[in-house]
Amino acid sequence: MTGPAGRRRAPGALWTWLCALTLAALTAALARTFTSGATLGRLGSLHHWYLADGALFALAVFLLRRVPPRRTAALVLAGAVAVALTGLLAPPRTSDDAYRYLWDGQVQAAGISPYTYAPTAPALAPLRAADPALFPVTGGCRGWDLHRAGPVCTHLNRPTVHTIYPPVAQVWFLGLYEAGRLTGGHGVRTAQVGGAALAVLTSAALLLVLRRNRAPLHRAALWAWCPGVAMWAVNDAHVDTLGVLLSVCGLAAAASATSAPAAASAAAASAVYGRRVRAGVLLGAAVAAKLIPALVLPGALAGVLRRRPSWRDTVVPAVAALTFLLCYLPYVLASGPAVLGYLPGYLKEEGYDQGTRFALLGPLGDALGLEQRQLSAVVAAVLLAAVLLVLRNGDPARPWRGALTVFGTALFLAAPGYPWYALLVVGLVALDGRWEWLALPAAAEVMVVLGAGLQRQAYAGALCVVLAGTALRVLARTGETVLAVSAPAVPRPAPRPVPAAPAAAAIPIRTGSSR
């Protein structure tokens, strides 16, 4: 077709094909990344593939912005499935956490609380003997994902300590174990398939939330096509993805309650209250899946301090807290204080109890003469300031913006060496559109590939990216405002004179008889 309509459609089709081809190249690069044989114990050229994956991801998302909106959702979902499938091409490459998931599920299936015993406990010897996939008895216990604890060789990391994972995660682990047992696919592949399902469901949820809020649908690709999602959510099968899905749905419910019209009837008020309760349940379940989603709760209360708070503002946090406690209740009854698991030991192991992991605040502490332990107070003060900023100036119609601010600030302060902790950042970025925050998971991945010695440099670079992106957005908004104010007023055309109506012809009036 060579007419005007054909010429208008041609650019849209061209951008669609270019985006699809770039997405195919990204999928191929991810497939090569996972099948290259590189692992955490032997990285090889893994960082080169990571760079290629990141570049193709950025190009694909850029091209997607030019694709006609009616094709965006289908392309995002197709890409989400393709990217997720690449993570199933090989066993976990950079984390062995999924093996612990399967073990916790197996222990629960045997009727034992996962918090009661450590994996190497004598009481669990029959279960260990029944699962040589997790506790191999041959091969010399050599490999990056094999660990020896006395006579026991296992794929589980930290096999001598109790589990650290919260109760909703434990329910997920039990489901993975049972699904593997029923399908005959028991093993780490089951966890990976579960991670792929969660990743694609999160992509679909993001599209629905963006459509409901009339936001650009191409933002969903920031999660759906992100190489980190294929690596950490699917290949490594981290349970953090479950927390992301629940957080996205919970924040969407909070936004719908805020944006609802003023309740003019009891039925409307009840509907709004139900949305707040739903938001609280989902966010409480997210916290009970991985704990760190607790940092998104201030986003659900964004802007509450701009006015006089009411009891309605307490519904979401109160229901979230109640949901969290109810999730723990069965395990508390079974294991008592042991439900804390290895959490205190983990914080000590990572150096958070002494302040040694707060890389970005180290120079400040040195300048002020603060001890490492005293940095914890500084961290708490900075995080509290971020929370108050969101509660005072946040947008209640976009709670994910405040959630990203608080959660991202916390990650900058903590500077973890585990990039999957930032999966929630990727999900929030997809909702909010501030792509510069993707530098956070990239900084953690730099530590994995190039070494933990680059912690400060990696996070300092990420902070510079976020600050630069924020500054550019502020300048762009300021420039738009200045142009709108300084633009000369367009003179309105003078009204055209309306011609006067012609005078009506005089009609003689007869008053007498016509005869």
ROBA-893725 format. One record per residue (C-alpha): residue number from 1; residue in one letter; y negated, z negated, x. Coordinates in steps of 0.5 Angstrom, whole numbers, plus 500, padded with zeros to 3 digits. Layout:
REM ROBA-893725
- NUM/A/Y/Z/X
...
This chain:
REM ROBA-893725
- 1/M/500/500/500
- 2/T/493/502/503
- 3/G/489/500/497
- 4/P/484/494/498
- 5/A/490/489/495
- 6/G/495/491/500
- 7/R/489/490/506
- 8/R/488/483/503
- 9/R/496/482/503
- 10/A/497/484/510
- 11/P/494/479/515
- 12/G/497/474/511
- 13/A/504/477/512
- 14/L/503/478/519
- 15/W/501/470/520
- 16/T/507/468/516
- 17/W/512/473/521
- 18/L/508/470/527
- 19/C/509/463/525
- 20/A/516/464/523
- 21/L/518/468/530
- 22/T/514/462/534
- 23/L/518/457/530
- 24/A/525/461/531
- 25/A/523/460/539
- 26/L/522/453/538
- 27/T/528/452/535
- 28/A/532/456/541
- 29/A/528/452/546
- 30/L/530/445/543
- 31/A/537/448/542
- 32/R/537/449/550
- 33/T/534/442/551
- 34/F/540/439/548
- 35/T/545/443/551
- 36/S/543/443/558
- 37/G/547/437/560
- 38/A/541/433/562
- 39/T/541/426/560
- 40/L/538/419/561
- 41/G/542/418/567
- 42/R/541/425/570
- 43/L/535/428/567
- 44/G/535/434/571
- 45/S/530/439/569
- 46/L/529/436/562
- 47/H/521/435/563
- 48/H/521/442/563
- 49/W/524/443/557
- 50/Y/520/438/554
- 51/L/514/442/556
- 52/A/516/448/553
- 53/D/518/445/546
- 54/G/511/441/546
- 55/A/507/448/547
- 56/L/511/452/542
- 57/F/511/446/537
- 58/A/503/446/538
- 59/L/503/454/537
- 60/A/507/454/531
- 61/V/503/449/527
- 62/F/497/453/529
- 63/L/499/459/526
- 64/L/502/455/520
- 65/R/494/454/518
- 66/R/493/461/518
- 67/V/500/462/513
- 68/P/498/463/506
- 69/P/498/457/502
- 70/R/504/459/497
- 71/R/509/460/503
- 72/T/507/454/507
- 73/A/512/449/503
- 74/A/518/453/504
- 75/L/516/455/511
- 76/V/515/447/513
- 77/L/522/445/509
- 78/A/526/451/513
- 79/G/523/449/519
- 80/A/525/442/518
- 81/V/532/444/517
- 82/A/532/448/523
- 83/V/529/443/528
- 84/A/534/437/525
- 85/L/540/441/526
- 86/T/538/442/534
- 87/G/539/435/534
- 88/L/546/435/532
- 89/L/548/440/538
- 90/A/550/435/543
- 91/P/551/427/543
- 92/P/545/422/544
- 93/R/542/424/550
- 94/T/536/419/552
- 95/S/539/413/548
- 96/D/545/409/546
- 97/D/543/405/540
- 98/A/547/409/535
- 99/Y/553/406/538
- 100/R/551/399/536
- 101/Y/549/402/529
- 102/L/556/404/528
- 103/W/559/397/531
- 104/D/554/393/526
- 105/G/557/397/520
- 106/Q/564/396/523
- 107/V/563/389/523
- 108/Q/560/388/516
- 109/A/566/393/513
- 110/A/571/387/516
- 111/G/567/382/512
- 112/I/563/379/518
- 113/S/556/378/518
- 114/P/553/382/524
- 115/Y/549/376/526
- 116/T/554/371/527
- 117/Y/558/374/534
- 118/A/556/378/540
- 119/P/560/384/541
- 120/T/564/381/546
- 121/A/566/375/543
- 122/P/573/373/543
- 123/A/573/373/535
- 124/L/572/380/535
- 125/A/577/382/540
- 126/P/581/386/534
- 127/L/576/390/532
- 128/R/574/392/539
- 129/A/581/394/540
- 130/A/581/398/534
- 131/D/575/402/536
- 132/P/577/406/543
- 133/A/571/410/541
- 134/L/566/405/542
- 135/F/570/401/547
- 136/P/574/406/552
- 137/V/580/403/556
- 138/T/580/409/560
- 139/G/576/413/565
- 140/G/573/407/569
- 141/C/567/405/565
- 142/R/562/410/569
- 143/G/557/414/565
- 144/W/549/413/563
- 145/D/551/410/556
- 146/L/557/406/558
- 147/H/556/398/560
- 148/R/561/393/563
- 149/A/561/386/560
- 150/G/567/382/564
- 151/P/573/386/562
- 152/V/570/389/556
- 153/C/567/397/557
- 154/T/563/399/552
- 155/H/558/404/549
- 156/L/554/399/546
- 157/N/548/396/550
- 158/R/547/389/551
- 159/P/554/387/549
- 160/T/553/380/550
- 161/V/548/379/545
- 162/H/547/378/538
- 163/T/544/384/534
- 164/I/537/385/533
- 165/Y/536/390/527
- 166/P/534/387/520
- 167/P/538/387/514
- 168/V/536/394/511
- 169/A/538/397/517
- 170/Q/544/393/517
- 171/V/546/396/510
- 172/W/544/403/513
- 173/F/549/402/518
- 174/L/554/400/514
- 175/G/553/406/510
- 176/L/554/410/516
- 177/Y/560/407/518
- 178/E/563/408/511
- 179/A/561/415/510
- 180/G/564/416/517
- 181/R/571/413/515
- 182/L/571/417/508
- 183/T/570/424/511
- 184/G/574/423/517
- 185/G/568/424/522
- 186/H/567/416/524
- 187/G/563/416/531
- 188/V/556/418/533
- 189/R/556/424/530
- 190/T/556/421/523
- 191/A/549/417/525
- 192/Q/546/423/527
- 193/V/548/427/521
- 194/G/544/421/517
- 195/G/538/421/522
- 196/A/538/429/520
- 197/A/538/427/513
- 198/L/533/422/513
- 199/A/528/427/517
- 200/V/529/432/512
- 201/L/528/427/507
- 202/T/521/425/510
- 203/S/519/432/511
- 204/A/520/433/503
- 205/A/516/427/502
- 206/L/510/428/506
- 207/L/510/435/502
- 208/L/510/432/495
- 209/V/505/426/498
- 210/L/500/432/501
- 211/R/501/436/494
- 212/R/499/430/490
- 213/N/493/428/494
- 214/R/491/436/494
- 215/A/491/435/502
- 216/P/493/441/506
- 217/L/501/442/506
- 218/H/501/445/513
- 219/R/500/437/516
- 220/A/507/436/514
- 221/A/509/440/520
- 222/L/506/435/524
- 223/W/513/431/523
- 224/A/518/436/520
- 225/W/517/441/527
- 226/C/516/435/532
- 227/P/520/436/538
- 228/G/520/428/538
- 229/V/523/428/531
- 230/A/529/432/533
- 231/M/530/428/539
- 232/W/529/421/537
- 233/A/531/421/529
- 234/V/537/426/530
- 235/N/540/427/537
- 236/D/539/419/538
- 237/A/539/417/531
- 238/H/534/412/531
- 239/V/534/407/525
- 240/D/526/408/526
- 241/T/526/414/521
- 242/L/529/410/515
- 243/G/522/405/516
- 244/V/518/412/516
- 245/L/521/414/510
- 246/L/520/408/506
- 247/S/513/407/509
- 248/V/511/414/507
- 249/C/513/413/500
- 250/G/510/406/500
- 251/L/503/408/502
- 252/A/504/414/497
- 253/A/505/409/491
- 254/A/499/404/494
- 255/A/495/411/494
- 256/S/497/413/487
- 257/A/495/406/484
- 258/T/488/406/487
- 259/S/486/413/485
- 260/A/489/412/478
- 261/P/483/412/473
- 262/A/481/405/470
- 263/A/486/402/465
- 264/A/483/403/458
- 265/S/489/400/455
- 266/A/495/395/456
- 267/A/500/401/457
- 268/A/495/404/463
- 269/A/494/397/466
- 270/S/502/396/466
- 271/A/503/403/469
- 272/V/498/401/475
- 273/Y/501/394/476
- 274/G/508/398/476
- 275/R/505/402/482
- 276/R/503/396/486
- 277/V/510/393/485
- 278/R/513/399/487
- 279/A/509/400/493
- 280/G/510/393/495
- 281/V/518/394/495
- 282/L/518/400/499
- 283/L/513/397/504
- 284/G/517/390/504
- 285/A/524/394/505
- 286/A/521/398/511
- 287/V/519/392/514
- 288/A/526/390/513
- 289/A/529/396/516
- 290/K/525/396/523
- 291/L/520/390/523
- 292/I/514/394/526
- 293/P/512/397/519
- 294/A/509/391/518
- 295/L/503/393/521
- 296/V/502/399/516
- 297/L/501/393/511
- 298/P/493/393/512
- 299/G/493/400/510
- 300/A/495/399/503
- 301/L/489/394/503
- 302/A/484/398/506
- 303/G/477/397/503
- 304/V/479/391/500
- 305/L/473/387/503
- 306/R/468/391/501
- 307/R/468/388/494
- 308/R/470/381/491
- 309/P/478/381/492
- 310/S/482/380/486
- 311/W/489/377/484
- 312/R/491/385/483
- 313/D/490/386/491
- 314/T/495/381/492
- 315/V/500/384/489
- 316/V/502/389/494
- 317/P/503/384/500
- 318/A/506/379/496
- 319/V/511/383/493
- 320/A/513/386/500
- 321/A/514/379/503
- 322/L/518/377/497
- 323/T/522/384/498
- 324/F/523/382/506
- 325/L/525/375/504
- 326/L/530/377/499
- 327/C/533/382/504
- 328/Y/535/377/509
- 329/L/537/372/504
- 330/P/545/374/504
- 331/Y/545/374/511
- 332/V/541/367/512
- 333/L/547/364/508
- 334/A/552/367/512
- 335/S/549/366/519
- 336/G/543/361/518
- 337/P/538/362/524
- 338/A/543/367/528
- 339/V/539/372/523
- 340/L/534/372/529
- 341/G/539/375/533
- 342/Y/536/378/540
- 343/L/529/378/538
- 344/P/526/372/542
- 345/G/530/375/548
- 346/Y/528/382/547
- 347/L/521/380/547
- 348/K/522/376/553
- 349/E/526/381/557
- 350/E/520/386/555
- 351/G/515/381/558
- 352/Y/511/381/552
- 353/D/511/373/552
- 354/Q/508/373/559
- 355/G/503/379/557
- 356/T/506/383/563
- 357/R/507/389/558
- 358/F/500/390/556
- 359/A/498/395/561
- 360/L/491/398/559
- 361/L/489/390/559
- 362/G/491/389/566
- 363/P/485/391/569
- 364/L/480/387/564
- 365/G/484/381/565
- 366/D/483/382/573
- 367/A/476/383/572
- 368/L/475/377/568
- 369/G/480/373/572
- 370/L/485/372/566
- 371/E/492/370/567
- 372/Q/498/375/564
- 373/R/499/369/559
- 374/Q/492/369/557
- 375/L/492/377/555
- 376/S/496/375/549
- 377/A/490/372/546
- 378/V/486/378/547
- 379/V/491/383/544
- 380/A/491/378/538
- 381/A/483/379/538
- 382/V/483/386/538
- 383/L/489/387/533
- 384/L/485/383/528
- 385/A/479/387/529
- 386/A/482/393/528
- 387/V/485/390/521
- 388/L/479/387/519
- 389/L/475/394/520
- 390/V/481/397/516
- 391/L/480/392/510
- 392/R/472/393/510
- 393/N/471/400/511
- 394/G/478/403/510
- 395/D/479/408/504
- 396/P/484/406/499
- 397/A/485/413/497
- 398/R/488/414/503
- 399/P/492/408/506
- 400/W/495/412/511
- 401/R/489/413/515
- 402/G/488/405/516
- 403/A/495/404/517
- 404/L/495/409/523
- 405/T/489/406/526
- 406/V/492/399/526
- 407/F/499/401/528
- 408/G/496/406/533
- 409/T/492/400/536
- 410/A/498/396/536
- 411/L/502/401/540
- 412/F/496/402/545
- 413/L/496/394/546
- 414/A/504/394/547
- 415/A/505/400/551
- 416/P/512/400/549
- 417/G/517/405/554
- 418/Y/521/407/548
- 419/P/518/413/544
- 420/W/522/412/538
- 421/Y/517/406/536
- 422/A/512/412/535
- 423/L/516/416/530
- 424/L/512/412/525
- 425/V/505/415/528
- 426/V/508/422/527
- 427/G/509/421/520
- 428/L/502/418/519
- 429/V/499/423/523
- 430/A/502/428/518
- 431/L/499/425/512
- 432/D/492/424/515
- 433/G/492/430/520
- 434/R/489/427/526
- 435/W/493/430/531
- 436/E/490/427/537
- 437/W/494/421/536
- 438/L/501/425/537
- 439/A/499/423/545
- 440/L/502/416/543
- 441/P/509/418/543
- 442/A/508/423/548
- 443/A/505/417/553
- 444/A/512/413/552
- 445/E/516/420/553
- 446/V/512/421/560
- 447/M/515/414/562
- 448/V/522/416/560
- 449/V/522/422/564
- 450/L/518/420/570
- 451/G/519/413/570
- 452/A/516/406/567
- 453/G/511/406/573
- 454/L/507/411/570
- 455/Q/506/406/564
- 456/R/498/405/565
- 457/Q/497/412/567
- 458/A/501/415/561
- 459/Y/497/410/556
- 460/A/490/411/559
- 461/G/491/419/558
- 462/A/493/418/551
- 463/L/487/413/549
- 464/C/483/419/552
- 465/V/486/424/548
- 466/V/485/420/542
- 467/L/478/418/543
- 468/A/476/425/545
- 469/G/479/427/538
- 470/T/475/422/535
- 471/A/469/424/538
- 472/L/470/431/536
- 473/R/471/429/529
- 474/V/465/425/529
- 475/L/460/430/532
- 476/A/463/436/527
- 477/R/461/431/521
- 478/T/455/430/524
- 479/G/453/437/525
- 480/E/455/439/518
- 481/T/451/434/516
- 482/V/445/436/520
- 483/L/446/443/518
- 484/A/446/441/511
- 485/V/440/437/511
- 486/S/436/442/516
- 487/A/438/449/512
- 488/P/432/452/509
- 489/A/432/452/502
- 490/V/433/458/498
- 491/P/428/460/494
- 492/R/430/461/487
- 493/P/428/468/484
- 494/A/422/468/479
- 495/P/424/468/472
- 496/R/423/475/469
- 497/P/418/476/464
- 498/V/421/476/457
- 499/P/418/482/453
- 500/A/415/479/446
- 501/A/418/481/440
- 502/P/414/487/436
- 503/A/410/484/430
- 504/A/414/485/424
- 505/A/411/491/419
- 506/A/406/488/414
- 507/I/410/489/407
- 508/P/406/489/401
- 509/I/407/484/396
- 510/R/407/486/389
- 511/T/404/480/384
- 512/G/404/484/378
- 513/S/408/488/374
- 514/S/411/495/376
- 515/R/409/498/370
